[in-house]
């Protein structure tokens, strides 16, 4: 009985993880005001506070940030977070 319960739980956990993995999207934003490592830190910090953002990777050399987020996260959510830093952001892909 315990084995069946454990197998059922593991099956549902695997399905839940699969569902989460398929419900994500990647967005890349150009941020022309990003010139230094502090800018990178601030952009990553602000973007990661948006509900549904799973990860972010900013680059001052490329002046962009690549964001992996759940499907419900909108472009405007990210742009508004970046605007809090007085930076502008344009979705490039």
C-alpha positions as CSV (number, residue, x, y, z in Angstrom):
1,X,0.0,0.0,0.0
2,X,2.8,2.4,0.9
3,X,4.6,1.6,-2.3
4,X,1.5,2.4,-4.4
5,X,1.0,5.7,-2.6
6,X,4.7,6.6,-3.1
7,X,4.6,5.7,-6.8
8,X,1.4,7.8,-7.2
9,X,3.0,10.8,-5.5
10,X,6.1,10.5,-7.6
11,X,4.1,10.2,-10.8
12,X,2.1,13.4,-10.0
13,X,5.3,15.2,-9.0
14,X,6.9,14.3,-12.4
15,X,3.8,15.5,-14.2
16,X,3.7,18.8,-12.3
17,X,7.4,19.4,-13.1
18,X,6.8,18.6,-16.8
19,X,3.8,21.0,-16.9
20,X,5.9,23.8,-15.4
21,X,8.8,23.1,-17.8
22,X,6.5,23.5,-20.8
23,X,4.8,26.6,-19.5
24,X,7.8,29.0,-19.8
25,X,9.0,31.5,-22.3
26,X,12.2,33.4,-23.0
27,X,12.3,37.1,-23.7
28,X,15.3,39.3,-24.5
29,X,15.3,43.0,-23.9
30,X,17.7,45.7,-25.1
31,X,18.6,48.2,-22.3
32,X,20.8,51.0,-23.8
33,X,21.6,52.6,-20.4
34,X,23.3,49.5,-19.0
35,X,27.0,50.2,-19.0
36,X,28.6,48.5,-15.9
37,X,28.4,45.5,-13.6
38,X,26.3,47.4,-11.1
39,X,23.7,48.0,-13.8
40,X,23.7,44.2,-14.5
41,X,23.2,43.5,-10.8
42,X,20.4,46.1,-10.5
43,X,18.6,44.9,-13.6
44,X,18.7,41.2,-12.6
45,X,17.6,42.1,-9.0
46,X,14.6,44.2,-10.2
47,X,13.5,41.7,-12.9
48,X,13.7,38.7,-10.6
49,X,11.2,40.4,-8.3
50,X,8.5,40.2,-11.0
51,X,6.2,37.3,-10.1
52,X,6.7,34.5,-12.6
53,X,10.2,35.3,-13.6
54,X,12.3,32.1,-13.2
55,X,15.7,33.5,-14.2
56,X,17.4,36.4,-15.8
57,X,20.9,37.0,-17.2
58,X,21.9,40.6,-18.0
59,X,25.0,41.6,-19.9
60,X,26.4,45.1,-20.0
61,X,28.6,44.2,-23.0
62,X,25.5,43.2,-25.0
63,X,23.3,45.7,-23.2
64,X,20.5,43.2,-22.9
65,X,18.8,40.9,-20.5
66,X,17.5,37.4,-21.3
67,X,14.6,36.4,-19.1
68,X,13.0,33.0,-18.6
69,X,9.5,33.4,-17.2
70,X,6.2,31.6,-16.9
71,X,3.7,32.1,-19.7
72,X,1.6,34.6,-17.8
73,X,4.4,37.2,-17.5
74,X,3.9,40.0,-20.0
75,X,6.4,42.3,-21.8
76,X,4.9,45.3,-19.9
77,X,5.7,43.6,-16.5
78,X,9.4,43.4,-17.4
79,X,9.5,46.9,-19.0
80,X,7.9,48.4,-15.9
81,X,10.3,46.7,-13.6
82,X,13.3,48.1,-15.6
83,X,11.7,51.5,-15.7
84,X,11.9,51.6,-11.9
85,X,15.7,51.9,-12.5
86,X,15.2,54.8,-14.9
87,X,16.3,52.6,-17.8
88,X,14.4,51.9,-21.0
89,X,13.8,48.4,-22.3
90,X,12.8,47.2,-25.8
91,X,11.8,43.6,-26.5
92,X,14.1,42.3,-29.2
93,X,12.9,38.6,-29.2
